[in-house]
């Protein structure tokens, strides 16, 4: 039966004409988010994890902050910049830079981060594989979001 799904020269995924057409139709019907239209501005969260983003200028650049809190002595707080849409180039400074993915369900960090990111954390907490869902797309909410250190997460 599987042989009928494709033959010699049949492409797979979105590289094939049928895959591209299906992806385009899903985006047109808002079933799949268009990465070019995604904006990280606002607040994202999951349990005690938070991520906020504020626009810096009109060129898809953002001020970002991420915070995880697993209890006393087990937390991370990182502040920096991001750019892009769909794939966010995040830079928390001093070598802690990586690409995160934003889709219609939220933002997720890679499972493996540069060792330089460890300095943003205490105890056994880490920022690796952070996954947060949208809470608010309001810049005012992002501006008021606090990290696990009690300070504003996305302030200048």
C-alpha positions as CSV (number, residue, x, y, z in Angstrom):
1,X,0.0,0.0,0.0
2,X,2.8,2.4,0.8
3,X,4.2,2.0,-2.7
4,X,1.2,3.9,-4.0
5,X,2.2,7.0,-1.9
6,X,5.0,7.9,-4.2
7,X,7.3,6.4,-6.8
8,X,10.6,7.1,-8.3
9,X,11.3,10.8,-8.3
10,X,8.4,11.5,-5.9
11,X,9.5,14.2,-3.4
12,X,8.6,14.2,0.3
13,X,7.6,16.9,2.7
14,X,7.3,20.5,1.6
15,X,10.0,20.1,-1.1
16,X,7.5,18.2,-3.3
17,X,4.9,20.3,-5.2
18,X,2.0,18.6,-3.4
19,X,3.7,19.3,0.0
20,X,4.2,23.0,-0.9
21,X,0.6,23.3,-2.0
22,X,-0.7,21.6,1.2
23,X,1.5,23.9,3.3
24,X,0.2,27.0,1.4
25,X,-3.4,25.9,1.8
26,X,-2.9,25.3,5.5
27,X,-1.5,28.8,6.0
28,X,-4.3,30.4,3.9
29,X,-6.8,28.7,6.2
30,X,-4.9,29.8,9.4
31,X,-4.3,26.1,10.3
32,X,-0.6,26.6,10.2
33,X,1.1,29.9,11.3
34,X,3.0,31.7,8.6
35,X,6.5,32.2,10.0
36,X,6.9,35.5,8.1
37,X,3.9,36.9,10.0
38,X,4.8,35.7,13.5
39,X,5.8,38.3,16.1
40,X,7.4,37.4,19.5
41,X,6.2,40.7,21.0
42,X,4.4,40.0,24.3
43,X,4.6,37.5,27.1
44,X,4.9,33.7,26.8
45,X,4.9,31.3,29.6
46,X,4.5,27.8,31.0
47,X,4.2,27.1,34.7
48,X,6.9,29.3,36.3
49,X,8.8,29.8,33.0
50,X,8.5,33.2,31.3
51,X,9.7,34.9,28.1
52,X,9.0,38.4,27.1
53,X,9.8,40.4,24.0
54,X,9.6,44.1,23.1
55,X,10.2,45.7,19.7
56,X,13.5,47.7,19.4
57,X,13.0,49.0,15.9
58,X,11.1,48.3,12.8
59,X,13.6,45.8,11.5
60,X,12.3,42.7,13.3
61,X,14.7,43.3,16.3
62,X,13.5,42.7,19.8
63,X,14.6,43.1,23.4
64,X,14.0,39.7,25.1
65,X,14.2,38.1,28.6
66,X,13.8,34.5,29.7
67,X,13.2,33.3,33.2
68,X,12.8,29.8,34.7
69,X,12.2,29.2,38.4
70,X,12.2,25.7,39.9
71,X,12.3,26.9,43.5
72,X,14.9,28.2,45.9
73,X,18.4,28.3,44.3
74,X,17.1,26.7,41.1
75,X,16.6,29.4,38.6
76,X,17.8,31.1,35.4
77,X,17.4,34.7,34.2
78,X,18.7,35.9,30.9
79,X,18.2,39.2,29.1
80,X,19.3,40.2,25.6
81,X,18.2,40.7,22.0
82,X,16.5,38.7,19.3
83,X,15.9,39.1,15.6
84,X,13.9,37.4,13.0
85,X,10.5,35.8,12.5
86,X,9.7,32.1,12.9
87,X,13.3,31.4,13.6
88,X,14.5,33.8,16.3
89,X,18.3,34.5,16.6
90,X,18.6,35.1,20.4
91,X,21.7,36.6,21.9
92,X,21.9,36.8,25.7
93,X,25.5,38.1,25.4
94,X,28.9,36.7,26.3
95,X,28.6,33.8,23.9
96,X,25.1,32.7,24.9
97,X,23.6,32.9,21.4
98,X,21.3,30.4,19.6
99,X,18.3,30.1,17.3
100,X,14.9,29.5,18.9
101,X,11.8,28.4,17.0
102,X,8.5,30.3,17.1
103,X,5.4,28.7,15.6
104,X,1.7,29.1,16.2
105,X,2.0,27.3,19.6
106,X,4.8,29.3,21.1
107,X,8.5,29.6,21.3
108,X,11.0,26.8,22.1
109,X,14.7,26.9,22.7
110,X,17.0,24.1,21.4
111,X,17.7,21.1,23.7
112,X,21.4,21.9,23.7
113,X,22.6,25.5,24.3
114,X,26.1,26.9,24.3
115,X,28.0,26.4,27.6
116,X,28.1,30.2,28.0
117,X,24.4,30.1,28.8
118,X,25.1,28.2,32.0
119,X,26.2,31.4,33.7
120,X,22.6,32.7,33.6
121,X,21.5,29.9,35.9
122,X,21.8,28.8,39.5
123,X,21.7,25.2,40.9
124,X,20.6,22.6,38.4
125,X,18.2,24.9,36.4
126,X,18.9,25.6,32.8
127,X,17.4,27.3,29.8
128,X,17.8,24.3,27.4
129,X,14.5,23.1,25.8
130,X,12.5,26.0,27.3
131,X,9.1,25.8,25.7
132,X,6.6,28.6,26.3
133,X,3.1,29.3,25.0
134,X,1.6,32.8,24.2
135,X,0.0,34.6,27.2
136,X,-0.4,38.1,25.9
137,X,0.7,40.0,22.7
138,X,0.6,43.4,24.6
139,X,3.9,45.2,24.8
140,X,2.7,46.8,28.1
141,X,2.4,43.3,29.6
142,X,5.9,42.4,28.4
143,X,7.3,45.6,29.9
144,X,5.8,44.6,33.3
145,X,6.9,41.0,33.3
146,X,9.4,40.1,36.1
147,X,12.0,37.4,36.1
148,X,12.7,35.0,38.9
149,X,15.2,37.5,40.3
150,X,12.3,40.0,40.9
151,X,13.5,42.5,38.3
152,X,11.8,43.5,35.1
153,X,12.6,41.0,32.5
154,X,12.4,43.1,29.3
155,X,13.2,46.6,30.7
156,X,16.1,48.6,29.2
